[in-house]
Amino acid sequence: MISVPGGPPSIRLARKAKGEISAAEWKGVRDVDLAGCVPDARITQLTLCIKDCTAKDASLKTTSKVLTAEMRTMIQNLPPGTAFTVKVEVKDDSGKEWKVPAAEFTWRG
């Protein structure tokens, strides 16, 4: 987990809060990180979402910060320019749940 001063936890993917993700960057991503002032915050649920060809949500979930092989493949197979969203549920060691805004990224391929 990355701990950066300033506010509640927020999502980081390839050290970015949002924006484009290239194939080279994606190759090095193994998990989703959190930034913020809550050093004991941890991801208890991770969801990757895309819109499928009929504009319905397609998503994959896991109960840790680690991207599954299926998640990695889903993103790698997206056409360039496709948006995807990372959503997390976060708790700290005391059991407090933290609201973390979803992060939007675009697959550059």
C-alpha positions in Angstrom: 0.0 0.0 0.0 1.2 3.5 -0.8 0.6 6.0 1.9 0.7 9.6 0.7 -0.3 12.5 3.0 -3.7 14.0 2.5 -7.2 12.8 3.1 -9.1 9.6 3.0 -8.0 6.6 0.9 -8.1 6.9 -2.9 -7.4 4.4 -5.7 -4.0 4.2 -7.6 -3.4 2.0 -10.6 0.0 2.1 -12.1 0.6 5.0 -9.7 -2.2 7.0 -11.4 -5.5 8.2 -9.9 -7.1 8.2 -13.4 -6.2 8.5 -17.1 -4.7 6.3 -19.7 -3.1 2.9 -19.1 -0.8 1.5 -21.7 0.0 -2.2 -22.3 3.5 -1.6 -20.9 2.1 0.0 -17.7 -0.5 -2.8 -17.4 2.2 -5.5 -17.7 3.7 -4.2 -14.4 0.5 -3.8 -12.5 -0.3 -6.7 -10.1 -2.6 -5.0 -7.6 -4.5 -1.8 -6.9 -3.0 0.5 -4.4 -4.4 3.1 -2.0 -3.1 6.6 -1.3 -4.1 8.8 1.6 -3.7 9.3 5.4 -5.1 6.0 6.6 -2.1 3.8 6.9 -4.0 0.7 7.9 -6.7 1.0 5.2 -7.0 -2.2 3.1 -9.1 -3.2 0.1 -11.7 -5.8 1.1 -13.4 -5.9 -2.3 -12.1 -4.9 -5.8 -14.3 -4.6 -8.9 -13.2 -3.9 -12.5 -16.1 -2.8 -14.7 -16.4 -2.2 -18.4 -19.4 -1.6 -20.7 -20.0 -4.5 -23.0 -21.1 -4.2 -26.6 -24.7 -3.8 -25.6 -23.8 -1.1 -23.0 -24.4 -3.4 -20.1 -22.0 -3.5 -17.2 -19.5 -6.4 -17.3 -17.5 -6.7 -14.1 -15.2 -9.0 -12.2 -14.7 -9.0 -8.5 -12.2 -10.3 -5.9 -11.8 -9.8 -2.2 -8.3 -8.5 -2.2 -6.2 -5.8 -3.9 -4.6 -8.3 -6.2 -5.8 -8.4 -9.8 -6.9 -11.9 -10.8 -5.7 -13.4 -14.1 -9.2 -13.1 -15.5 -9.2 -9.3 -14.6 -5.8 -8.8 -16.3 -6.9 -10.7 -19.4 -10.2 -8.7 -19.6 -8.4 -5.4 -19.7 -5.7 -6.6 -22.1 -8.4 -7.7 -24.5 -10.1 -4.3 -24.6 -10.0 -2.3 -27.8 -7.8 0.8 -27.5 -9.8 3.8 -26.2 -12.1 1.7 -24.0 -12.9 3.1 -20.6 -12.9 0.9 -17.5 -13.6 1.6 -13.9 -11.9 0.4 -10.7 -14.1 0.3 -7.6 -13.1 -0.8 -4.1 -14.5 -1.3 -0.7 -12.0 -0.4 2.1 -11.8 -1.0 5.8 -9.2 0.0 8.4 -7.9 -2.2 11.3 -10.7 -0.9 13.5 -13.3 -2.1 11.1 -14.3 1.4 9.9 -15.4 1.4 6.3 -14.0 4.2 4.1 -15.9 5.6 1.1 -13.5 5.6 -1.8 -14.6 7.2 -5.1 -14.3 4.9 -8.2 -11.4 5.6 -10.5 -11.9 5.9 -14.3 -9.2 4.7 -16.7 -8.9 4.4 -20.5 -7.1 1.4 -22.0 -4.5 2.7 -24.5 -3.3 -0.8 -25.5 
